[in-house]
Amino acid sequence: QVQLVESGGGLVQAGGSLRLSCAASGSIFSINGMEWYRQAPGKQRELVAGITSGGTINYADSVKGRFTISRDNAKNMVYLQMNSLKAEDTAIYYCKAEIISGLLAAAYFYWGQGTQVTVSS
């Protein structure tokens, strides 16, 4: 059974920083794309940043220059360094990954349970 577990959320003042981590565990052959999403109260879930297995990165315009996504393939982990945080960054942050696992080496998308980030102004 494959699992994604996020950590690193919390309460921070505007202008501060947080680093989110997401660990994939289970019977994993390989991981393709890894992404961070967020969902604020009353809003749809939105893509924040993504990184491919080859290291290609994309960011939402709202976080460019402030957030940095990275991954450690040896540890099956993805990170999101968030700097210069704003009140509008307040949301539950979710990790998503396309993971190849199991006897048939099939690729599936998995989601973590989410971690709360609250930025006070």
C-alpha positions, 0 to 999 in steps of 0.5 A: 500500500502506497502512502503520502504523508505531508508535514511541516505546516503551521502558523506563521506571521506574514513575511515568514517562512515554512518548509513542507515535506511529503514522504512517499512510502510503500511498495514503490518502483518509481515516482513520476511527477510530484506536485503541491496543491492547496485549498483555501476555505470556500475555494477550489483546490489549485496547483501550487508547484510541480516537479517531474522526475527529470527535474522540470519545474512549474509554479503558479503565478501567485507563488513564483519567486517566493516558493521553491519545490524540490525533490529527493528521489533517493528518499521518495520525498518532495519539499516546498520551501515557502518564503515571504508568506502572505495571508492569502497563502493560508490553506490546506496544502496537499501533496500529489504524486504519480507512483508506479507500484505493485506487481503489475508496475501500474501508475496511479495518482496518490494524494496525501492527507494535507497539512494546514498552513495559516499565515497571520497578517 
